[in-house]
Structures are given as C-alpha cells and as structure tokens.
Amino acid sequence: MAVVSGKVTLAAGASNSDIFSGFPRAQIPLEARNGASVRLLMTGGGDDVVATVQVGTRPVTETEALVSQETRTPREPEDVLVDAEPGAPTERVVANVRNTSAGSRDVRFILKITPL
C-alpha cells in the first residue's frame, strides 16, 4: 500500500490545482496489474474548503465536495472524502482544493492506494 500524507496552506480565496504534485506515490504503480483502490481522507480547518478529485481522467466527485471542517490530522472513518475508488496502473490521483473563506486554511490529507 502506498501512503501519501501532508498539509497545504491556502490563503483566503486561494486554490491549489494538485495537492499531490511532487508526490510520485500519488500514481497507481505499474506493478498493480489488477488495479488499485484509492482512499482519500482530508480535513480543511473550517467549513469553507471544497475539493474536486479525479483518478486518471475520471472525476470522482461530481461537483466540489465539502471537506471535513476539523483542524486536525484526518482520521478514519469521519474524514473520508473518497472511498474504494478504482484506478488502473499508472493513473494519477489529482485533488484540487479551494478555500472559499476570508481567512487562511490548513488542508491536511492522507491518500492510500491499495493494490487489488
């Protein structure tokens, strides 16, 4: 299982088009010949952070999904944003987050990619 975790800070009204940029493990490994299951946990530090997620070119969230408002590291099961989304080898997971508030927000995430 590949695990990517981290934190990004968003200024008021700012967005980040790929919070997993720079993380090579955010790509489903070629060795996962049968694909993988993608699970994403995320907290936004307020009730005004939204996210869109895609695996490869497929959108996982239909629209901008509201991120958990907790100010801590994400935990199971309450902070799950994406659960058991299938992915094919070499597909990359991309998450775009946007802060709709007038204050800065710390977005914390844990991405788990489990080969099937």
C-alpha positions as a LaTeX table, in Angstrom:
\begin{tabular}{lrrr}
\hline
Residue & $x$ (\AA) & $y$ (\AA) & $z$ (\AA) \\
\hline
Met1 & 0.00 & 0.00 & 0.00 \\
Ala2 & 1.26 & 3.45 & $-0.91$ \\
Val3 & 0.50 & 6.25 & 1.55 \\
Val4 & 0.93 & 9.96 & 0.88 \\
Ser5 & 0.25 & 12.47 & 3.62 \\
Gly6 & 0.81 & 16.15 & 4.04 \\
Lys7 & $-0.52$ & 19.63 & 4.58 \\
Val8 & $-1.02$ & 22.62 & 2.32 \\
Thr9 & $-1.92$ & 26.11 & 3.46 \\
Leu10 & $-4.43$ & 28.05 & 1.38 \\
Ala11 & $-4.63$ & 31.82 & 1.63 \\
Ala12 & $-8.06$ & 33.46 & 1.65 \\
Gly13 & $-9.85$ & 32.70 & $-1.63$ \\
Ala14 & $-6.90$ & 30.68 & $-2.94$ \\
Ser15 & $-6.82$ & 27.27 & $-4.58$ \\
Asn16 & $-4.27$ & 24.55 & $-5.27$ \\
Ser17 & $-4.84$ & 22.63 & $-8.51$ \\
Asp18 & $-2.97$ & 19.48 & $-7.39$ \\
Ile19 & $-2.10$ & 18.98 & $-3.73$ \\
Phe20 & $-0.30$ & 15.74 & $-4.67$ \\
Ser21 & 2.10 & 17.50 & $-7.05$ \\
Gly22 & 5.62 & 16.39 & $-6.22$ \\
Phe23 & 4.45 & 13.08 & $-4.69$ \\
Pro24 & 5.37 & 10.25 & $-7.09$ \\
Arg25 & 3.43 & 7.78 & $-4.90$ \\
Ala26 & 0.16 & 9.53 & $-5.85$ \\
Gln27 & 0.29 & 7.44 & $-9.01$ \\
Ile28 & $-1.02$ & 3.90 & $-9.10$ \\
Pro29 & 2.04 & 1.68 & $-9.54$ \\
Leu30 & 2.60 & $-0.26$ & $-12.73$ \\
Glu31 & 3.05 & $-3.37$ & $-10.58$ \\
Ala32 & $-0.63$ & $-3.17$ & $-9.57$ \\
Arg33 & $-1.65$ & $-5.14$ & $-12.67$ \\
Asn34 & $-5.21$ & $-5.66$ & $-11.40$ \\
Gly35 & $-5.58$ & $-2.00$ & $-10.50$ \\
Ala36 & $-5.87$ & $-0.41$ & $-7.08$ \\
Ser37 & $-8.35$ & 1.03 & $-4.63$ \\
Val38 & $-7.99$ & 4.74 & $-3.81$ \\
Arg39 & $-8.98$ & 6.14 & $-0.42$ \\
Leu40 & $-8.58$ & 9.82 & 0.48 \\
Leu41 & $-9.03$ & 11.39 & 3.90 \\
Met42 & $-8.99$ & 15.18 & 4.19 \\
Thr43 & $-9.61$ & 17.98 & 6.70 \\
Gly44 & $-9.87$ & 21.65 & 5.86 \\
Gly45 & $-9.66$ & 23.53 & 9.15 \\
Gly46 & $-13.04$ & 25.21 & 8.60 \\
Asp47 & $-16.38$ & 24.74 & 6.90 \\
Asp48 & $-15.38$ & 26.56 & 3.75 \\
Val49 & $-12.86$ & 24.34 & 1.95 \\
Val50 & $-14.05$ & 22.39 & $-1.09$ \\
Ala51 & $-12.30$ & 19.78 & $-3.23$ \\
Thr52 & $-12.61$ & 18.05 & $-6.59$ \\
Val53 & $-10.86$ & 14.72 & $-7.03$ \\
Gln54 & $-10.05$ & 12.66 & $-10.09$ \\
Val55 & $-8.33$ & 9.34 & $-10.73$ \\
Gly56 & $-6.67$ & 9.41 & $-14.12$ \\
Thr57 & $-9.04$ & 11.49 & $-16.27$ \\
Arg58 & $-12.19$ & 10.34 & $-14.44$ \\
Pro59 & $-13.79$ & 12.74 & $-11.97$ \\
Val60 & $-14.52$ & 11.09 & $-8.63$ \\
Thr61 & $-16.50$ & 13.98 & $-7.17$ \\
Glu62 & $-19.41$ & 15.21 & $-9.33$ \\
Thr63 & $-19.02$ & 18.77 & $-8.06$ \\
Glu64 & $-16.88$ & 20.45 & $-5.45$ \\
Ala65 & $-17.20$ & 18.35 & $-2.29$ \\
Leu66 & $-17.17$ & 19.99 & 1.11 \\
Val67 & $-14.10$ & 18.90 & 3.08 \\
Ser68 & $-14.32$ & 17.97 & 6.79 \\
Gln69 & $-14.05$ & 21.13 & 8.88 \\
Glu70 & $-11.78$ & 19.57 & 11.51 \\
Thr71 & $-8.44$ & 21.25 & 12.30 \\
Arg72 & $-6.55$ & 18.02 & 12.98 \\
Thr73 & $-4.89$ & 15.25 & 11.01 \\
Pro74 & $-7.59$ & 13.27 & 9.14 \\
Arg75 & $-8.78$ & 10.08 & 10.78 \\
Glu76 & $-10.92$ & 7.10 & 9.91 \\
Pro77 & $-13.83$ & 6.99 & 9.21 \\
Glu78 & $-15.16$ & 10.51 & 9.74 \\
Asp79 & $-12.79$ & 12.35 & 7.38 \\
Val80 & $-13.08$ & 10.06 & 4.32 \\
Leu81 & $-13.66$ & 12.04 & 1.13 \\
Val82 & $-13.07$ & 9.25 & $-1.41$ \\
Asp83 & $-13.53$ & 5.56 & $-0.61$ \\
Ala84 & $-12.69$ & 2.48 & $-2.68$ \\
Glu85 & $-12.40$ & 4.35 & $-5.99$ \\
Pro86 & $-10.86$ & 2.02 & $-8.59$ \\
Gly87 & $-7.77$ & 3.03 & $-10.50$ \\
Ala88 & $-5.70$ & 1.45 & $-13.26$ \\
Pro89 & $-1.91$ & 1.11 & $-13.33$ \\
Thr90 & $-0.08$ & 4.41 & $-14.00$ \\
Glu91 & $-3.18$ & 6.55 & $-13.35$ \\
Arg92 & $-2.50$ & 9.56 & $-11.15$ \\
Val93 & $-4.71$ & 10.83 & $-8.35$ \\
Val94 & $-5.31$ & 14.59 & $-8.50$ \\
Ala95 & $-7.07$ & 16.70 & $-5.88$ \\
Asn96 & $-7.90$ & 20.36 & $-6.43$ \\
Val97 & $-8.76$ & 22.25 & $-3.22$ \\
Arg98 & $-10.25$ & 25.72 & $-2.89$ \\
Asn99 & $-10.63$ & 27.98 & 0.13 \\
Thr100 & $-13.85$ & 30.00 & $-0.08$ \\
Ser101 & $-13.28$ & 31.89 & 3.18 \\
Ala102 & $-11.75$ & 35.25 & 4.04 \\
Gly103 & $-9.08$ & 33.58 & 6.21 \\
Ser104 & $-6.29$ & 31.10 & 5.51 \\
Arg105 & $-6.88$ & 27.36 & 5.98 \\
Asp106 & $-4.59$ & 24.37 & 6.54 \\
Val107 & $-5.70$ & 21.39 & 4.46 \\
Arg108 & $-4.39$ & 18.06 & 5.75 \\
Phe109 & $-4.63$ & 14.86 & 3.72 \\
Ile110 & $-3.86$ & 11.15 & 3.73 \\
Leu111 & $-4.02$ & 9.31 & 0.41 \\
Lys112 & $-3.97$ & 5.49 & 0.45 \\
Ile113 & $-3.51$ & 3.45 & $-2.71$ \\
Thr114 & $-4.02$ & $-0.27$ & $-2.16$ \\
Pro115 & $-3.28$ & $-2.74$ & $-4.99$ \\
Leu116 & $-6.11$ & $-5.20$ & $-5.71$ \\
\hline
\end{tabular}
